[in-house]
Amino acid sequence: MSAAWVVRAGRYGERDDWAWETGHSGGGWMEVPDLSPFTTRAEIEEVIAETFGTDSAGKVAGYTGQMWALRHRIQPGDLLVLPMKTTREIALGRVSGGYEYLADEGDPNCRHVVTVDWQNRVPRAVVKQDLLYTLGSAISIFSPSRNNAVARLEHLLAHSDGIVDQPPHPSCVSSGPMPDRTSR
């Protein structure tokens, strides 16, 4: 099973449409330079510390973790989830290309990205509350792990035409014909 990632598109969803329309996810971090030359977490941490040196050590560590995920950990084939604040939908797709820095992008908030093959959008209303809580972290880039999130998100992507978010429990799947219970 591949990894799953949540990558937000701005505090207020200001990059929701841009992400969907261009086949990207990421953005933000306009203060951070191109991370392509950096191949270790320590190098990313150094860049983040130089960029946000006046912020707390905890904030620098959090930013480092998120940028390291975008730069190195998110890989082609991974499931990507974009909670869209502007439409109250959840966009689902597969990462098709690793980290890129779009230097020619006019909006400096849309430069740190991965390429995504967006496959579907589902209304939040059809996703069970516990999974929404898992996706609702305040962090911009993270891998959801609670509440069997990866399997449920994979299922949601695979069956989003039917809009169900939880695979059937094994005890609910018949391995043969149903017993006749009328002869009691």
Solvent accessible surface area in square Angstrom, and as a share of the most:
residue,aa,sasa,rsa
1,M,176,0.78
2,S,40,0.26
3,A,41,0.32
4,A,0,0.00
5,W,8,0.03
6,V,0,0.00
7,V,1,0.00
8,R,32,0.12
9,A,4,0.03
10,G,11,0.11
11,R,179,0.65
12,Y,163,0.62
13,G,2,0.02
14,E,108,0.49
15,R,26,0.09
16,D,1,0.00
17,D,76,0.39
18,W,47,0.16
19,A,3,0.02
20,W,75,0.26
21,E,135,0.61
22,T,63,0.36
23,G,15,0.14
24,H,29,0.13
25,S,2,0.01
26,G,6,0.06
27,G,3,0.03
28,G,9,0.09
29,W,34,0.12
30,M,105,0.47
31,E,100,0.45
32,V,2,0.01
33,P,66,0.42
34,D,49,0.25
35,L,0,0.00
36,S,50,0.32
37,P,93,0.59
38,F,54,0.22
39,T,90,0.52
40,T,64,0.37
41,R,111,0.41
42,A,71,0.55
43,E,65,0.29
44,I,0,0.00
45,E,81,0.37
46,E,108,0.48
47,V,13,0.07
48,I,0,0.00
49,A,41,0.32
50,E,132,0.59
51,T,44,0.25
52,F,29,0.12
53,G,54,0.52
54,T,141,0.82
55,D,53,0.27
56,S,71,0.46
57,A,88,0.68
58,G,55,0.53
59,K,95,0.40
60,V,18,0.10
61,A,52,0.40
62,G,35,0.34
63,Y,52,0.20
64,T,2,0.01
65,G,20,0.19
66,Q,20,0.09
67,M,0,0.00
68,W,29,0.10
69,A,3,0.02
70,L,0,0.00
71,R,50,0.18
72,H,91,0.41
73,R,125,0.46
74,I,2,0.01
75,Q,85,0.38
76,P,74,0.47
77,G,35,0.34
78,D,11,0.06
79,L,0,0.00
80,L,0,0.00
81,V,0,0.00
82,L,1,0.00
83,P,6,0.04
84,M,0,0.00
85,K,90,0.38
86,T,78,0.45
87,T,57,0.33
88,R,162,0.59
89,E,40,0.18
90,I,1,0.01
91,A,0,0.00
92,L,0,0.00
93,G,0,0.00
94,R,64,0.23
95,V,3,0.02
96,S,66,0.43
97,G,19,0.19
98,G,29,0.28
99,Y,27,0.10
100,E,70,0.31
101,Y,55,0.21
102,L,40,0.20
103,A,65,0.50
104,D,145,0.75
105,E,45,0.20
106,G,70,0.67
107,D,60,0.31
108,P,54,0.34
109,N,46,0.24
110,C,2,0.01
111,R,58,0.21
112,H,1,0.00
113,V,0,0.00
114,V,0,0.00
115,T,41,0.24
116,V,5,0.03
117,D,77,0.40
118,W,28,0.10
119,Q,90,0.40
120,N,41,0.21
121,R,63,0.23
122,V,0,0.00
123,P,60,0.38
124,R,48,0.17
125,A,101,0.78
126,V,55,0.31
127,V,7,0.04
128,K,103,0.44
129,Q,98,0.43
130,D,57,0.30
131,L,0,0.00
132,L,36,0.18
133,Y,156,0.59
134,T,15,0.09
135,L,5,0.03
136,G,55,0.53
137,S,35,0.23
138,A,109,0.85
139,I,82,0.42
140,S,41,0.27
141,I,7,0.04
142,F,31,0.13
143,S,46,0.30
144,P,3,0.02
145,S,94,0.60
146,R,177,0.64
147,N,65,0.33
148,N,95,0.49
149,A,0,0.00
150,V,33,0.19
151,A,25,0.19
152,R,10,0.04
153,L,0,0.00
154,E,32,0.14
155,H,29,0.13
156,L,0,0.00
157,L,19,0.10
158,A,77,0.59
159,H,88,0.39
160,S,6,0.04
161,D,138,0.72
162,G,56,0.54
163,I,54,0.27
164,V,74,0.42
165,D,6,0.03
166,Q,90,0.40
167,P,46,0.29
168,P,84,0.53
169,H,118,0.52
170,P,107,0.67
171,S,94,0.61
172,C,100,0.60
173,V,88,0.50
174,S,64,0.41
175,S,127,0.82
176,G,39,0.38
177,P,133,0.84
178,M,150,0.67
179,P,78,0.49
180,D,106,0.55
181,R,151,0.55
182,T,125,0.72
183,S,96,0.62
184,R,228,0.83
